[in-house]
Amino acid sequence: MLGEEPCLPCLHGCSGEVDLLGQDTDDYCAICYCEPLGQAPSLRLECGHIFHASCLTRQLEAKWNGPAISFSFRGCPQCKRKIEHPALEELLAPLGALEVAVRSKALQRLAAENLTDSPDITTPGKRFYQDPEGFALERFNYYQCYSCSQPYFGGLHACGGAPESFDPSELICGACAGGGKECNKHDTEYLEFKCRFCCSVAIWFCFGTTHFCEGCHNDYRLTSGDAHESRKDELPSCPAGPALTQLPPGPCPLGMQHAPTGEEFCLGCGLCRNKQTF
């Protein structure tokens, strides 16, 4: 590749000094499988495998598949070692910073949920033995906020990702979704949200988009995505009870005006709100 330092070794095998891992100018790029390596500018990664420079760029720019953040796309298509090359540093640097942030947040949540001594981590022979970071990344889903681009916790991996027809603009972190309801005393640390489908305080957050109360979270119609596809005017209106229950006319159980059922709504700082009840 023009300007590359160090230069890519000759793919014609003119020099036997560098191990090309069995690749030569006539081998097809293992990313596109459309052209031989000798037909376009190529890069030799730190792992030794060679690909078209444009194919590597497209792979890194496309990032992860689906809404939940994953970093498998950063692996070499042939050996899965992390893609590293000076010519790709402009793309790799922000991805590296994002990965550090996600790993740090996952470990913090693991500690907050008192799972650092989970049997999955402390039992010899278990998949994540002495690997709390791997266990945390497997357990928690993180998403990139559409507004601020920062990663945020969006539910358990076991709950699955967002519906296939998810709208990227709905992937909003708690700070941005608060709508300016940040607490002067506690910032956004203890923001609470209304259940999307009823007039209850949410205790679950799934798919990176949806807050649920316990009752709605246990209703398969809601967690399977059916309600996401329903028109909002088909959902119960305030006052609404868990599991799509339309309550008799009367005051809202939350004691406030809020967004219609089917929309996310921040209640404000839960710590301050709870203190006011005593």
C-alpha beads as a LAMMPS data file, in Angstrom:
LAMMPS data file: protein, C-alpha beads

278 atoms
277 bonds

1 atom types
1 bond types

-500.0 500.0 xlo xhi
-500.0 500.0 ylo yhi
-500.0 500.0 zlo zhi

Masses

1 110.0

Atoms # bond

1 1 1 0.000 0.000 0.000
2 1 1 1.397 3.415 -0.985
3 1 1 3.015 5.194 1.956
4 1 1 2.877 2.132 4.192
5 1 1 5.728 1.717 6.639
6 1 1 7.010 -0.912 6.790
7 1 1 6.197 -1.826 3.218
8 1 1 4.190 -4.971 2.512
9 1 1 6.562 -7.855 1.614
10 1 1 6.568 -8.945 -2.030
11 1 1 3.601 -11.243 -2.639
12 1 1 5.369 -12.822 -5.632
13 1 1 7.741 -14.626 -3.292
14 1 1 10.822 -12.773 -4.509
15 1 1 12.232 -12.856 -1.008
16 1 1 11.983 -15.777 1.354
17 1 1 12.891 -13.674 4.375
18 1 1 9.302 -13.009 5.437
19 1 1 6.752 -15.707 6.215
20 1 1 3.605 -14.828 4.264
21 1 1 1.632 -17.644 5.918
22 1 1 1.133 -19.351 2.592
23 1 1 -0.369 -16.279 0.908
24 1 1 0.721 -14.899 -2.446
25 1 1 -0.447 -12.447 -5.097
26 1 1 -2.973 -14.880 -6.596
27 1 1 -4.770 -15.671 -3.323
28 1 1 -8.174 -14.071 -2.940
29 1 1 -8.802 -11.631 -0.091
30 1 1 -10.492 -13.613 2.697
31 1 1 -12.898 -10.727 3.358
32 1 1 -14.363 -9.971 -0.082
33 1 1 -13.393 -13.112 -2.038
34 1 1 -13.796 -10.972 -5.171
35 1 1 -10.259 -10.098 -6.183
36 1 1 -6.775 -11.565 -5.628
37 1 1 -4.563 -9.768 -3.148
38 1 1 -2.326 -8.570 -5.979
39 1 1 -5.187 -6.697 -7.661
40 1 1 -5.606 -3.979 -4.999
41 1 1 -3.626 -2.262 -2.214
42 1 1 -3.281 -4.704 0.670
43 1 1 -2.121 -4.671 4.284
44 1 1 -0.304 -7.284 6.310
45 1 1 -1.692 -7.223 9.864
46 1 1 0.393 -7.813 12.963
47 1 1 -0.894 -11.394 13.035
48 1 1 0.675 -11.904 9.587
49 1 1 -2.470 -12.295 7.487
50 1 1 -2.980 -10.110 4.434
51 1 1 -6.206 -8.457 3.210
52 1 1 -7.233 -5.657 0.894
53 1 1 -6.857 -2.339 2.698
54 1 1 -10.326 -1.238 1.536
55 1 1 -11.907 -4.469 2.843
56 1 1 -10.355 -4.000 6.277
57 1 1 -11.545 -0.394 6.329
58 1 1 -15.122 -1.389 5.451
59 1 1 -15.130 -4.105 8.114
60 1 1 -14.039 -1.675 10.821
61 1 1 -16.390 1.094 9.671
62 1 1 -19.377 -1.300 9.641
63 1 1 -18.662 -2.168 13.304
64 1 1 -20.908 -4.720 15.043
65 1 1 -24.038 -6.400 13.722
66 1 1 -27.289 -5.528 15.489
67 1 1 -27.935 -3.015 18.265
68 1 1 -25.825 -4.458 21.116
69 1 1 -22.117 -3.623 21.079
70 1 1 -19.750 -6.492 20.377
71 1 1 -16.140 -6.471 19.257
72 1 1 -15.884 -9.669 17.222
73 1 1 -15.602 -7.514 14.069
74 1 1 -12.212 -6.348 15.362
75 1 1 -10.806 -9.849 14.928
76 1 1 -8.790 -11.052 11.955
77 1 1 -11.144 -13.085 9.709
78 1 1 -8.621 -15.922 9.629
79 1 1 -7.103 -16.208 13.105
80 1 1 -9.420 -13.967 15.213
81 1 1 -6.487 -12.050 16.709
82 1 1 -7.254 -8.352 17.124
83 1 1 -6.762 -6.355 13.914
84 1 1 -3.733 -4.099 14.322
85 1 1 -1.932 -1.994 11.710
86 1 1 -0.530 1.583 11.744
87 1 1 -2.408 2.470 8.533
88 1 1 -5.712 1.694 10.298
89 1 1 -4.973 3.614 13.485
90 1 1 -7.464 6.399 12.704
91 1 1 -10.255 3.813 12.809
92 1 1 -8.790 1.619 15.548
93 1 1 -8.153 4.355 18.138
94 1 1 -11.821 5.310 18.821
95 1 1 -12.852 1.636 18.723
96 1 1 -10.181 0.867 21.304
97 1 1 -11.411 3.679 23.556
98 1 1 -14.992 2.399 23.240
99 1 1 -13.910 -1.134 24.144
100 1 1 -12.036 0.096 27.230
101 1 1 -15.136 2.029 28.340
102 1 1 -17.460 -0.962 27.848
103 1 1 -15.146 -3.340 29.714
104 1 1 -14.788 -0.879 32.591
105 1 1 -18.550 -0.348 32.866
106 1 1 -19.189 -4.104 32.746
107 1 1 -16.793 -4.733 35.637
108 1 1 -18.357 -1.907 37.659
109 1 1 -21.836 -3.372 37.150
110 1 1 -20.578 -6.826 38.072
111 1 1 -19.328 -5.412 41.382
112 1 1 -22.527 -3.393 41.922
113 1 1 -24.597 -6.572 41.538
114 1 1 -22.289 -8.474 43.940
115 1 1 -21.337 -11.010 41.261
116 1 1 -17.552 -10.780 41.439
117 1 1 -17.538 -14.004 43.474
118 1 1 -20.008 -15.816 41.232
119 1 1 -19.403 -19.590 40.979
120 1 1 -18.926 -19.074 37.227
121 1 1 -15.791 -17.065 38.072
122 1 1 -14.485 -18.911 41.141
123 1 1 -15.063 -22.550 40.153
124 1 1 -12.171 -24.292 38.347
125 1 1 -13.239 -25.707 35.024
126 1 1 -15.994 -23.163 34.471
127 1 1 -15.892 -21.219 31.216
128 1 1 -15.134 -17.900 32.961
129 1 1 -12.907 -19.213 35.755
130 1 1 -10.781 -16.272 36.969
131 1 1 -12.146 -14.168 34.106
132 1 1 -14.617 -11.681 35.646
133 1 1 -14.349 -9.363 32.647
134 1 1 -15.330 -12.099 30.209
135 1 1 -18.213 -13.129 32.466
136 1 1 -19.448 -9.530 32.726
137 1 1 -19.320 -8.980 28.957
138 1 1 -21.233 -12.216 28.419
139 1 1 -23.871 -11.319 31.021
140 1 1 -24.553 -7.647 30.220
141 1 1 -25.533 -5.930 26.979
142 1 1 -24.115 -2.505 26.194
143 1 1 -25.292 -0.096 23.514
144 1 1 -23.915 3.080 21.951
145 1 1 -26.086 6.106 22.671
146 1 1 -27.470 7.705 19.504
147 1 1 -27.186 11.164 21.069
148 1 1 -23.820 11.239 22.849
149 1 1 -22.126 8.109 21.361
150 1 1 -21.196 6.871 24.836
151 1 1 -21.747 3.210 25.774
152 1 1 -24.484 2.441 28.290
153 1 1 -25.944 -0.613 30.016
154 1 1 -29.086 -1.804 28.242
155 1 1 -30.117 -5.066 29.877
156 1 1 -29.035 -8.651 30.335
157 1 1 -27.660 -10.674 27.451
158 1 1 -30.164 -13.403 28.366
159 1 1 -33.029 -11.041 27.489
160 1 1 -31.771 -10.805 23.938
161 1 1 -31.216 -7.747 21.798
162 1 1 -33.652 -5.234 20.413
163 1 1 -36.266 -6.375 17.899
164 1 1 -34.925 -6.829 14.360
165 1 1 -36.783 -3.704 13.266
166 1 1 -35.172 -1.551 15.970
167 1 1 -34.732 2.158 15.362
168 1 1 -31.129 3.249 16.120
169 1 1 -32.440 6.642 17.265
170 1 1 -34.166 4.848 20.187
171 1 1 -30.817 3.725 21.603
172 1 1 -30.514 6.507 24.170
173 1 1 -28.547 6.388 27.422
174 1 1 -30.207 7.369 30.710
175 1 1 -28.459 10.727 30.848
176 1 1 -29.711 11.760 27.401
177 1 1 -33.154 10.181 27.907
178 1 1 -33.627 12.140 31.127
179 1 1 -34.828 15.124 29.156
180 1 1 -32.984 17.585 31.363
181 1 1 -34.140 15.922 34.600
182 1 1 -30.616 15.536 35.918
183 1 1 -30.546 15.924 39.693
184 1 1 -28.488 18.810 41.095
185 1 1 -27.400 16.565 43.949
186 1 1 -27.006 13.151 42.276
187 1 1 -26.568 14.029 38.575
188 1 1 -27.965 11.119 36.466
189 1 1 -26.837 8.309 38.758
190 1 1 -30.282 7.520 40.210
191 1 1 -32.662 8.480 37.413
192 1 1 -35.826 6.365 37.402
193 1 1 -38.110 5.641 34.467
194 1 1 -41.766 4.791 34.064
195 1 1 -42.586 1.351 32.657
196 1 1 -43.226 1.877 28.954
197 1 1 -46.437 -0.149 29.025
198 1 1 -48.117 0.816 32.300
199 1 1 -48.190 3.360 35.114
200 1 1 -45.541 1.714 37.306
201 1 1 -41.918 2.458 38.164
202 1 1 -39.606 0.442 35.928
203 1 1 -37.107 -1.948 37.492
204 1 1 -35.922 -3.637 34.268
205 1 1 -34.179 -2.160 31.238
206 1 1 -33.993 -4.370 28.136
207 1 1 -32.959 -4.175 24.479
208 1 1 -31.167 -0.890 25.156
209 1 1 -34.503 0.850 24.556
210 1 1 -37.274 -0.286 26.883
211 1 1 -38.014 0.075 30.591
212 1 1 -40.293 -2.514 32.217
213 1 1 -41.935 -3.024 35.578
214 1 1 -41.855 -6.575 36.960
215 1 1 -45.331 -7.448 35.689
216 1 1 -44.752 -6.205 32.151
217 1 1 -41.296 -7.775 32.035
218 1 1 -42.869 -11.147 32.815
219 1 1 -45.451 -10.808 30.012
220 1 1 -44.229 -12.627 26.906
221 1 1 -46.346 -10.403 24.641
222 1 1 -44.243 -7.437 25.675
223 1 1 -40.758 -8.910 25.894
224 1 1 -41.187 -10.783 22.593
225 1 1 -41.587 -7.487 20.791
226 1 1 -45.289 -7.807 19.852
227 1 1 -46.213 -4.653 21.760
228 1 1 -43.371 -2.763 20.113
229 1 1 -45.065 -3.397 16.784
230 1 1 -48.522 -2.369 18.038
231 1 1 -49.867 1.080 17.396
232 1 1 -49.707 3.214 20.507
233 1 1 -53.460 3.848 20.395
234 1 1 -54.000 0.093 20.762
235 1 1 -52.214 0.061 24.119
236 1 1 -54.031 0.827 27.396
237 1 1 -54.106 4.503 28.337
238 1 1 -53.396 6.036 31.728
239 1 1 -54.243 4.677 34.236
240 1 1 -52.725 1.421 32.990
241 1 1 -51.768 -1.643 35.002
242 1 1 -49.074 -4.260 34.303
243 1 1 -49.447 -6.747 31.445
244 1 1 -51.574 -4.476 29.223
245 1 1 -54.314 -4.056 31.818
246 1 1 -56.637 -1.100 31.368
247 1 1 -57.505 0.226 34.829
248 1 1 -60.826 1.970 35.590
249 1 1 -60.867 5.751 35.074
250 1 1 -59.162 7.554 37.907
251 1 1 -55.900 9.174 38.990
252 1 1 -52.585 7.816 37.705
253 1 1 -50.941 5.419 40.194
254 1 1 -47.736 7.415 39.732
255 1 1 -49.484 10.626 40.761
256 1 1 -48.197 12.632 37.812
257 1 1 -48.730 13.484 34.191
258 1 1 -46.492 11.527 31.858
259 1 1 -45.965 10.501 28.251
260 1 1 -48.562 8.183 26.661
261 1 1 -48.275 4.432 27.133
262 1 1 -45.806 3.067 24.615
263 1 1 -43.277 5.874 25.072
264 1 1 -40.290 6.142 27.380
265 1 1 -40.605 8.633 30.238
266 1 1 -38.104 9.671 32.907
267 1 1 -39.534 10.157 36.407
268 1 1 -36.513 12.046 37.710
269 1 1 -34.081 11.245 40.501
270 1 1 -35.355 8.159 42.319
271 1 1 -33.245 8.808 45.418
272 1 1 -34.689 12.287 45.942
273 1 1 -38.213 11.160 45.009
274 1 1 -38.153 8.322 47.555
275 1 1 -36.827 10.599 50.296
276 1 1 -39.807 12.886 49.803
277 1 1 -42.189 10.028 50.661
278 1 1 -40.870 9.734 54.243

Bonds

1 1 1 2
2 1 2 3
3 1 3 4
4 1 4 5
5 1 5 6
6 1 6 7
7 1 7 8
8 1 8 9
9 1 9 10
10 1 10 11
11 1 11 12
12 1 12 13
13 1 13 14
14 1 14 15
15 1 15 16
16 1 16 17
17 1 17 18
18 1 18 19
19 1 19 20
20 1 20 21
21 1 21 22
22 1 22 23
23 1 23 24
24 1 24 25
25 1 25 26
26 1 26 27
27 1 27 28
28 1 28 29
29 1 29 30
30 1 30 31
31 1 31 32
32 1 32 33
33 1 33 34
34 1 34 35
35 1 35 36
36 1 36 37
37 1 37 38
38 1 38 39
39 1 39 40
40 1 40 41
41 1 41 42
42 1 42 43
43 1 43 44
44 1 44 45
45 1 45 46
46 1 46 47
47 1 47 48
48 1 48 49
49 1 49 50
50 1 50 51
51 1 51 52
52 1 52 53
53 1 53 54
54 1 54 55
55 1 55 56
56 1 56 57
57 1 57 58
58 1 58 59
59 1 59 60
60 1 60 61
61 1 61 62
62 1 62 63
63 1 63 64
64 1 64 65
65 1 65 66
66 1 66 67
67 1 67 68
68 1 68 69
69 1 69 70
70 1 70 71
71 1 71 72
72 1 72 73
73 1 73 74
74 1 74 75
75 1 75 76
76 1 76 77
77 1 77 78
78 1 78 79
79 1 79 80
80 1 80 81
81 1 81 82
82 1 82 83
83 1 83 84
84 1 84 85
85 1 85 86
86 1 86 87
87 1 87 88
88 1 88 89
89 1 89 90
90 1 90 91
91 1 91 92
92 1 92 93
93 1 93 94
94 1 94 95
95 1 95 96
96 1 96 97
97 1 97 98
98 1 98 99
99 1 99 100
100 1 100 101
101 1 101 102
102 1 102 103
103 1 103 104
104 1 104 105
105 1 105 106
106 1 106 107
107 1 107 108
108 1 108 109
109 1 109 110
110 1 110 111
111 1 111 112
112 1 112 113
113 1 113 114
114 1 114 115
115 1 115 116
116 1 116 117
117 1 117 118
118 1 118 119
119 1 119 120
120 1 120 121
121 1 121 122
122 1 122 123
123 1 123 124
124 1 124 125
125 1 125 126
126 1 126 127
127 1 127 128
128 1 128 129
129 1 129 130
130 1 130 131
131 1 131 132
132 1 132 133
133 1 133 134
134 1 134 135
135 1 135 136
136 1 136 137
137 1 137 138
138 1 138 139
139 1 139 140
140 1 140 141
141 1 141 142
142 1 142 143
143 1 143 144
144 1 144 145
145 1 145 146
146 1 146 147
147 1 147 148
148 1 148 149
149 1 149 150
150 1 150 151
151 1 151 152
152 1 152 153
153 1 153 154
154 1 154 155
155 1 155 156
156 1 156 157
157 1 157 158
158 1 158 159
159 1 159 160
160 1 160 161
161 1 161 162
162 1 162 163
163 1 163 164
164 1 164 165
165 1 165 166
166 1 166 167
167 1 167 168
168 1 168 169
169 1 169 170
170 1 170 171
171 1 171 172
172 1 172 173
173 1 173 174
174 1 174 175
175 1 175 176
176 1 176 177
177 1 177 178
178 1 178 179
179 1 179 180
180 1 180 181
181 1 181 182
182 1 182 183
183 1 183 184
184 1 184 185
185 1 185 186
186 1 186 187
187 1 187 188
188 1 188 189
189 1 189 190
190 1 190 191
191 1 191 192
192 1 192 193
193 1 193 194
194 1 194 195
195 1 195 196
196 1 196 197
197 1 197 198
198 1 198 199
199 1 199 200
200 1 200 201
201 1 201 202
202 1 202 203
203 1 203 204
204 1 204 205
205 1 205 206
206 1 206 207
207 1 207 208
208 1 208 209
209 1 209 210
210 1 210 211
211 1 211 212
212 1 212 213
213 1 213 214
214 1 214 215
215 1 215 216
216 1 216 217
217 1 217 218
218 1 218 219
219 1 219 220
220 1 220 221
221 1 221 222
222 1 222 223
223 1 223 224
224 1 224 225
225 1 225 226
226 1 226 227
227 1 227 228
228 1 228 229
229 1 229 230
230 1 230 231
231 1 231 232
232 1 232 233
233 1 233 234
234 1 234 235
235 1 235 236
236 1 236 237
237 1 237 238
238 1 238 239
239 1 239 240
240 1 240 241
241 1 241 242
242 1 242 243
243 1 243 244
244 1 244 245
245 1 245 246
246 1 246 247
247 1 247 248
248 1 248 249
249 1 249 250
250 1 250 251
251 1 251 252
252 1 252 253
253 1 253 254
254 1 254 255
255 1 255 256
256 1 256 257
257 1 257 258
258 1 258 259
259 1 259 260
260 1 260 261
261 1 261 262
262 1 262 263
263 1 263 264
264 1 264 265
265 1 265 266
266 1 266 267
267 1 267 268
268 1 268 269
269 1 269 270
270 1 270 271
271 1 271 272
272 1 272 273
273 1 273 274
274 1 274 275
275 1 275 276
276 1 276 277
277 1 277 278
